[in-house]
């Protein structure tokens, strides 16, 4: 198994979960869950991004007149989301694996505070070995239901992979991958096993392929692959009904279409953090400076001597030593107002001073770039 694949985000599309029927296929879902369980027991970290709520809602409400308006689809999503999670709960409980539901919208993680909240929660769940199942919050995020290209679960899976610094994003669908033409129309179409760079030609091929059940088709999968690979994450688009597909992909078998990362994760995250804008400036003592430089440690409040600027939780700040040397930058777990009250104190005193806490770190090492 490639040592680089330790944290995996797997996206299950509607067409896969329904086997093209418009109803959740429990046999398919059980097979997928068993594959995830095997990876989990091998010590790998897996997060699922699952479609299927609208289909589950339609299944639960029975034969209703077909409507295309957004409020009706919101109703289906609201009814179906609990049913979808109930199926996952039963399937994973039989393997004694706890699960958690995370409903996200693009707005939730486009703002830095929301990004930090979602990231911290998902990483904490991974640390506790809880299997997170992420879905678009269709009741409020109507972009997906209206058919917008951003807001679908393909792109959500890429954003989640970026959020948790995943090594591999697997987008499972009812197709074998990206073809040279639409295989349903052209019998000479050939599977493209590897795409080194997503260019206009690849995008054109993707637009020629569409799925009747899902919201995006191949075009949004390629868009998601572009987003993930530019964040340093490898991507595979493959057929979910292929036997033991997840384990085979993680072990390095060539299946579907593979998209290698276009840059390293470190380069991508550093560039994002270094790009600013910066909302504050922290000055730290010698011990904190050494911990950051030499030990790859987080910045704790006890090491903060001074701060400048008015910033909110989750905003970017710069870190300097007492001599004025620029040491680092990162996302602050605390606002400037909170930090003024806890700077210079030990982390265990934070709840007593503030009445709450967002962690023992001012800036966690995962949200910090040392210069």
Beta strands, then each sheet from edge to edge (+ up, - down):
strand 1: 7-12
strand 2: 45-50
strand 3: 99-104
strand 4: 131-136
strand 5: 168-173
strand 6: 234-239
strand 7: 257-259
strand 8: 280-284
strand 9: 299-300
strand 10: 304-308
strand 11: 316-320
strand 12: 326-331
strand 13: 361-363
strand 14: 368-370
sheet 1: 3+ 4+ 2+ 1+ 5+ 6+ 7-
sheet 2: 10+ 8- 11- 12+ 14-
sheet 3: 9+ 13-
end
